[in-house]
Amino acid sequence: MAGRKKYIETADAKVVKKMHAMLEMDANSSWWESLLDEIKTDVETALAESEKGEVTPHAEIQKRYKQWVVK
């Protein structure tokens, strides 16, 4: 959980809104079951990495890839 909190604290408002929307989705919806197994594995891997604190702040990613950032 600490990894998620760290990410949320460094994320921009748009990302936080998207995360909030995902968390608010109905637990009974079948969107997860409709995903390919490969995608589920990727999501689970990303969450595990996040929980271990293996994250990169959004601002750092923007600096690295500033040529693709649209303002």
CYANA upper distance limits for C-alpha pairs under 8 A (distance plus 0.5 A):
  1 MET  CA      5 LYS  CA      6.90
  1 MET  CA     51 GLU  CA      5.96
  2 ALA  CA      6 LYS  CA      6.69
  2 ALA  CA     51 GLU  CA      6.59
  2 ALA  CA     52 LYS  CA      8.30
  2 ALA  CA     53 GLY  CA      7.63
  3 GLY  CA      7 TYR  CA      6.75
  3 GLY  CA     49 GLU  CA      8.47
  3 GLY  CA     50 SER  CA      5.20
  3 GLY  CA     51 GLU  CA      4.73
  3 GLY  CA     52 LYS  CA      6.48
  3 GLY  CA     53 GLY  CA      4.98
  3 GLY  CA     54 GLU  CA      7.92
  3 GLY  CA     55 VAL  CA      7.85
  4 ARG  CA      8 ILE  CA      6.61
  4 ARG  CA     50 SER  CA      6.46
  4 ARG  CA     51 GLU  CA      6.69
  4 ARG  CA     53 GLY  CA      8.47
  5 LYS  CA      9 GLU  CA      6.63
  6 LYS  CA     10 THR  CA      7.00
  6 LYS  CA     53 GLY  CA      8.14
  7 TYR  CA     11 ALA  CA      6.43
  7 TYR  CA     50 SER  CA      8.27
  7 TYR  CA     55 VAL  CA      7.53
  7 TYR  CA     56 THR  CA      8.43
  7 TYR  CA     57 PRO  CA      7.15
  8 ILE  CA     16 VAL  CA      6.96
 10 THR  CA     57 PRO  CA      6.15
 10 THR  CA     58 HIS  CA      6.69
 10 THR  CA     59 ALA  CA      7.96
 11 ALA  CA     15 VAL  CA      6.57
 11 ALA  CA     16 VAL  CA      6.89
 11 ALA  CA     57 PRO  CA      7.51
 11 ALA  CA     58 HIS  CA      6.05
 11 ALA  CA     59 ALA  CA      8.36
 12 ASP  CA     16 VAL  CA      6.88
 12 ASP  CA     58 HIS  CA      7.77
 13 ALA  CA     17 LYS  CA      6.62
 14 LYS  CA     18 LYS  CA      6.86
 15 VAL  CA     19 MET  CA      6.68
 16 VAL  CA     20 HIS  CA      6.55
 17 LYS  CA     21 ALA  CA      6.69
 18 LYS  CA     22 MET  CA      6.78
 19 MET  CA     23 LEU  CA      6.74
 20 HIS  CA     24 GLU  CA      6.66
 21 ALA  CA     25 MET  CA      6.94
 25 MET  CA     29 SER  CA      8.01
 30 SER  CA     34 SER  CA      6.81
 31 TRP  CA     35 LEU  CA      7.28
 32 TRP  CA     40 LYS  CA      8.19
 35 LEU  CA     39 ILE  CA      6.84
 35 LEU  CA     40 LYS  CA      6.98
 36 LEU  CA     40 LYS  CA      6.92
 37 ASP  CA     41 THR  CA      6.64
 38 GLU  CA     42 ASP  CA      6.78
 39 ILE  CA     43 VAL  CA      6.69
 40 LYS  CA     44 GLU  CA      6.62
 41 THR  CA     45 THR  CA      6.55
 42 ASP  CA     46 ALA  CA      6.64
 43 VAL  CA     47 LEU  CA      6.70
 44 GLU  CA     48 ALA  CA      6.69
 45 THR  CA     49 GLU  CA      6.70
 46 ALA  CA     50 SER  CA      6.60
 47 LEU  CA     51 GLU  CA      6.66
 48 ALA  CA     52 LYS  CA      6.92
 49 GLU  CA     53 GLY  CA      6.93
 49 GLU  CA     54 GLU  CA      5.58
 49 GLU  CA     55 VAL  CA      7.59
 50 SER  CA     54 GLU  CA      5.84
 50 SER  CA     55 VAL  CA      6.19
 56 THR  CA     60 GLU  CA      7.24
 56 THR  CA     61 ILE  CA      7.47
 57 PRO  CA     61 ILE  CA      7.13
 58 HIS  CA     62 GLN  CA      6.75
 59 ALA  CA     63 LYS  CA      6.84
 60 GLU  CA     64 ARG  CA      6.77
 61 ILE  CA     65 TYR  CA      6.60
 62 GLN  CA     66 LYS  CA      5.76
 62 GLN  CA     69 VAL  CA      7.13
 65 TYR  CA     69 VAL  CA      7.30
